[in-house]
Every structure is written in C-alpha cells, then in structure tokens.
C-alpha cells in the first residue's frame, strides 16, 4: 500500500500481513584509557595502559582496542565504574569480536554527551573498523546507567563500514536523572551493522533510531523494555542516512507514540518487524516537517504490523 501526503510518503510494505488501522552537549574532550591486553578483569589497574582503571580521572573514556599481543578480547567488569564512554577501537585486525561481561548487578555509569558519531564523548561506540572484522560481534553485558554530565541526551553508535561487527548491548539500561533520551546512531546506509538492545531498560526519555538499531521488545508507556520506558519512539534524527529500526520480538500491543524525526536529507526510514505475531501501535503518530519516504513492513511471514490513528498524515 502506498500513500502520499503533502511532503511525506509512508510506504506500508509487507512480505507478511500488514494492517494499517484507525484512520477515523557539550563536554570536554574525553581522555582515552587503553586496554593493555594483560589480564581479564576490567577493575584491575595493571590491565590498563598507565596502570589506572578508567574513571580514575573524571574525563576518562575506556578504549577497548583490538590487535594486541596476545589479543585479549573477553573481560569482566567486577565492580561499578564511571566513565565518559566505552569505545571499541576495532582498527587492529582480529579474528574475534569483543565480549564484555559483568558480575551480577554491576553497572557502568556513562557521563558522555556526544552529539556526533565520532565525538570522543559518545557514551558507547565502535569505530575504526579493520578489514576482515565482518562477521564478528561486539557484546556489552554490564548494566548501564545513563548519566549525561549536561542535558538529557546520550548516544550509542557504530561505524558505517562493510566490516563493522554486530553490536549487542544486553545489560539493563537505567538513568540517573529522569527523561534521558537514548539515540542509536551510526551504521547508516547499506554497510553498517545493527546495534541490538535486549535488556529490560527503564530510561524514560525518547528511544531514537538515527542509524541502524534493533530492539527485542517494546513496552507500553512507563513499562521497561528493550526500547526503554518512555512515551515515544522516534524514527530518524539529523545525524545520518539509511535509518533502520528493527523489532525482533513477539506479539505486543503498545500505546507508545511514534514520531518521524527530521533528518538533514530526504533519506528513507525503515521500521522492520522481523519477529513474530502482531505488533500494534495504538499511540499518536506525529512527524517533523521534512521530505522523506518511510517504509513500514513485516519481513517475517509470522509477523504482522499495525499502526493506528494519525498514520495517514505521514
């Protein structure tokens, strides 16, 4: 079904059944503390270049690089940590992805407020991908506390690169102040891989997809889920192209509002239901003034996608 309204075009496409109903920051540049590839414990100073655990200085960013000798790419966070961000520098050729685990209940507090994908203050990111890394996975399992040092926005990002690994964030994400917005950015276009959130996340601001993002669950307003507990899901922001949000969960009716955000170009946005069962949005559908095409589709034969009132306006 194809519907064109004023400047906007929403294409509801399906390889399975699809129904459309209703119709009636600035921060000081962070200092990188590099992994030394010595031990396997995050909280041991000797395992980091310089001998101090990241967070010893308030502007520290933990940088987990590849290409060490030996290449230690599986570590455990055994105690809480506070850093500007956690950055995976994938410029060193590696045959394995990164795996960061955590002792039960341990969380890392992220204070970064980066507003650009390559900003050193970005809260969680992978970048500088080496050829041959494709097929690898970066997994980050510690719980995360969103605590921007100013404002209410934080960003997770990944490189727009054909060799970029899949990035899985499996811990629970909460917030230090009410109303933090989480923006999943980078990895746009046809090259980048998804950042997949699968925790029981309780942050209450917007969940924003301005790159290639995936969630395993979407709750109601105020209900914790992989997409947080906020009122609104935003598809598109002014940071990148090739915007994709993928739903990988099961049947759910949600009262979350759905917003088409403005971008710097007339890029397509896609919302793909790749899970199973009916995913039904009953909240308001709104959008910024911009020229774009949006594709809403269920790409799994077992899934159905449904939007309610307001979709005809966008």
C-alpha positions in Angstrom: 0.0 0.0 0.0 1.4 3.4 -0.9 0.1 6.7 0.5 1.5 10.1 -0.4 0.6 13.1 1.7 2.0 16.6 1.1 5.8 16.3 1.6 5.8 12.9 3.2 5.5 9.4 1.9 4.8 6.5 4.0 5.0 3.1 2.3 3.5 0.2 4.2 5.1 -2.8 2.6 4.9 -6.4 3.6 6.2 -9.8 2.9 3.8 -10.9 5.6 0.5 -9.4 6.5 0.5 -5.7 7.4 -2.6 -3.8 8.6 -3.0 0.0 8.9 -6.0 0.8 11.0 -7.6 3.7 12.8 -7.5 6.4 10.1 -11.0 7.6 11.8 26.3 18.7 24.6 28.9 19.8 25.0 31.6 18.1 27.2 35.4 18.4 27.5 37.1 16.0 25.2 37.5 12.7 26.9 40.9 11.2 27.7 41.3 7.7 26.3 42.5 4.9 28.7 43.6 2.0 26.6 43.2 -1.7 27.4 46.6 -3.3 27.8 45.7 -6.9 26.9 47.3 -8.2 30.1 44.5 -9.7 32.2 40.8 -10.3 32.0 39.4 -8.0 34.8 38.1 -4.6 34.0 38.7 -3.3 37.6 42.4 -4.2 37.8 44.6 -1.1 37.1 47.5 -3.2 35.8 45.3 -4.4 32.9 45.1 -0.8 31.5 47.8 1.3 30.0 49.0 3.7 32.6 48.1 1.4 35.5 44.8 3.0 36.4 41.2 1.7 35.9 39.2 4.1 33.6 37.4 6.6 35.8 40.4 7.5 37.9 40.0 10.9 36.2 36.5 12.3 35.6 37.2 12.7 31.8 38.3 9.1 31.2 37.0 7.1 28.4 37.6 3.3 28.4 39.1 2.3 25.0 39.0 -1.4 24.2 41.2 -2.0 21.2 41.9 -5.0 19.0 45.2 -6.2 17.7 47.1 -6.8 21.0 49.7 -9.4 21.6 48.1 -11.5 22.9 44.7 -10.2 21.8 42.6 -10.3 25.0 39.1 -9.6 23.9 37.0 -11.1 26.7 36.9 -9.3 30.0 34.7 -9.0 33.1 33.6 -5.9 35.0 33.7 -7.0 38.6 32.8 -3.7 40.3 30.9 -0.5 39.3 32.7 2.0 37.0 32.0 5.6 36.0 33.4 6.8 32.6 32.6 9.3 29.9 32.2 6.5 27.5 33.2 3.0 26.5 34.7 2.9 23.0 35.7 -0.2 20.9 38.7 0.7 18.7 38.5 -2.0 16.0 41.4 -0.8 13.9 43.6 -3.7 14.7 42.9 -6.8 12.7 41.2 -9.5 14.8 39.5 -12.8 14.1 37.3 -12.4 17.1 34.8 -9.8 18.4 34.8 -8.2 21.8 32.9 -9.7 24.8 32.5 -7.6 28.0 30.7 -9.5 30.8 29.9 -8.3 34.3 29.5 -9.7 37.8 25.7 -9.9 38.6 24.2 -6.4 39.2 27.4 -4.5 38.3 26.7 -1.3 36.2 28.8 1.2 34.4 27.7 4.9 34.6 28.2 6.8 31.3 28.5 10.6 31.6 29.2 11.4 27.9 27.0 13.9 26.0 28.5 13.4 22.5 26.2 14.6 19.7 28.2 13.4 16.8 29.1 9.8 15.9 32.9 10.3 16.1 32.8 12.6 19.2 35.1 11.4 22.0 32.2 12.0 24.4 29.9 9.5 22.8 28.7 7.1 25.5 29.1 3.8 23.7 30.6 3.2 20.3 32.6 1.1 18.0 34.8 2.7 15.2 37.9 2.5 13.0 37.0 -1.0 11.8 39.7 -3.1 10.3 39.2 -5.1 7.1 38.3 -8.7 8.0 36.3 -7.9 11.1 33.0 -8.6 9.3 31.0 -11.4 10.9 32.4 -10.6 14.4 30.2 -9.4 17.3 30.8 -6.8 20.0 28.8 -7.8 23.1 28.5 -5.5 26.1 26.7 -7.1 29.0 27.2 -4.8 32.1 24.2 -2.8 33.2 24.3 0.8 32.1 23.3 4.0 33.9 22.7 6.9 31.6 24.1 10.0 33.4 24.9 12.8 30.9 27.0 15.4 32.5 24.8 18.0 30.9 21.4 17.9 29.2 19.3 14.8 28.8 20.8 13.1 25.7 23.1 10.2 25.2 24.3 8.3 22.1 25.4 4.7 21.2 27.0 4.5 17.8 28.8 2.2 15.4 30.8 2.7 12.2 29.2 2.8 8.8 31.6 0.2 7.4 31.1 -3.0 5.5 33.4 -4.8 8.0 31.6 -3.3 11.1 30.6 -6.1 13.6 27.2 -6.6 15.0 27.0 -4.7 18.3 24.9 -6.3 21.1 24.0 -4.4 24.3 22.5 -7.0 26.6 22.6 -5.3 30.0 19.7 -3.3 31.6 19.8 0.4 30.9 18.6 2.8 33.5 19.0 6.6 34.1 20.5 8.8 36.8 18.0 11.6 36.0 14.5 11.4 34.7 13.9 11.7 31.0 17.2 10.8 29.3 16.8 10.3 25.6 18.9 7.4 24.0 19.9 7.9 20.4 21.2 4.9 18.4 23.3 6.4 15.7 25.8 5.5 13.0 25.9 2.4 10.9 23.6 4.0 8.4 23.4 3.3 4.7 23.8 -0.3 3.4 27.1 -1.0 5.1 26.7 -0.7 8.9 25.6 -3.4 11.2 22.8 -3.2 13.8 23.1 -2.1 17.4 20.8 -4.5 19.2 19.3 -3.7 22.6 17.9 -6.7 24.5 17.9 -5.6 28.2 15.0 -4.6 30.4 15.6 -0.9 30.0 13.9 1.7 32.2 15.2 5.0 30.9 12.1 7.3 30.4 13.1 9.6 27.5 12.7 9.0 23.8 14.2 6.0 22.1 15.6 7.4 18.9 16.8 5.4 15.9 19.0 7.6 13.7 21.2 4.8 12.4 20.7 1.0 12.3 19.0 -0.1 15.6 17.1 -3.2 16.8 15.2 -4.0 19.9 13.9 -7.3 21.2 10.9 -5.8 23.0 8.7 -2.6 23.1 6.7 -1.9 26.2 3.8 0.4 26.9 4.4 4.0 28.2 6.1 3.6 31.6 6.9 -0.1 31.0 10.5 -1.2 30.9 11.6 -2.9 27.7 14.5 -3.0 25.3 13.2 0.3 23.8 13.1 1.8 27.3 10.1 3.0 29.3 9.4 6.4 27.6 6.4 7.7 25.8 7.8 7.9 22.3 9.8 6.0 19.7 11.5 8.3 17.1 12.5 7.1 13.7 15.0 9.4 12.3 17.1 12.3 13.6 19.5 14.7 12.0 22.7 12.6 12.2 22.9 10.0 9.4 21.3 8.3 6.4 20.0 4.8 5.9 17.8 4.8 9.1 16.5 1.4 10.2 14.7 0.3 13.3 14.1 -3.4 13.6 11.7 -5.1 16.0 12.8 -8.7 16.8 10.2 -9.6 19.5 6.9 -11.3 19.7 3.3 -10.2 19.7 2.6 -6.9 21.5 0.0 -4.1 21.6 1.7 -0.9 22.8 0.4 2.6 23.5 3.8 4.2 22.7 3.7 7.2 20.4 5.6 7.0 17.1 7.4 10.0 15.7 9.0 10.5 12.3 12.0 12.8 13.0 13.6 15.3 10.7 16.9 14.5 9.0 19.5 16.5 7.1 18.4 14.9 3.8 15.4 13.2 2.2 16.6 9.8 3.4 14.4 6.8 3.7 13.5 5.4 7.1 12.5 1.8 7.7 10.7 0.1 10.5 11.0 -3.6 10.1 9.1 -6.2 12.1 11.3 -9.3 11.9 9.8 -11.0 14.9 6.5 -13.0 15.3 2.9 -12.1 16.0 1.0 -8.8 15.8 2.9 -5.7 16.8 0.3 -3.0 17.1 0.9 0.7 17.9 -2.2 2.5 19.3 -0.5 5.8 20.3 -0.3 9.0 18.4 1.7 9.2 15.1 3.5 12.5 14.6 6.3 13.9 12.4 8.6 16.8 11.7 8.3 18.9 8.5 10.7 17.2 6.1 10.7 15.4 2.8 11.2 11.7 3.3 10.0 8.2 2.5 9.2 5.9 5.3 8.8 2.1 4.8 6.9 0.2 7.4 6.9 -3.6 6.9 6.7 -7.0 8.4 9.6 -9.0 6.9 8.8 -12.3 8.6 5.9 -14.4 7.4 4.9 -14.9 11.1 4.7 -11.2 11.8 2.1 -8.5 11.4 2.5 -4.8 11.8 -0.3 -2.4 12.6 -0.5 1.4 13.2 -3.5 3.3 14.4 -4.7 6.9 14.3 -2.6 9.5 12.5 -0.5 7.3 10.2 -2.4 8.7 7.2 -0.9 12.1 7.8 2.7 10.9 7.3 
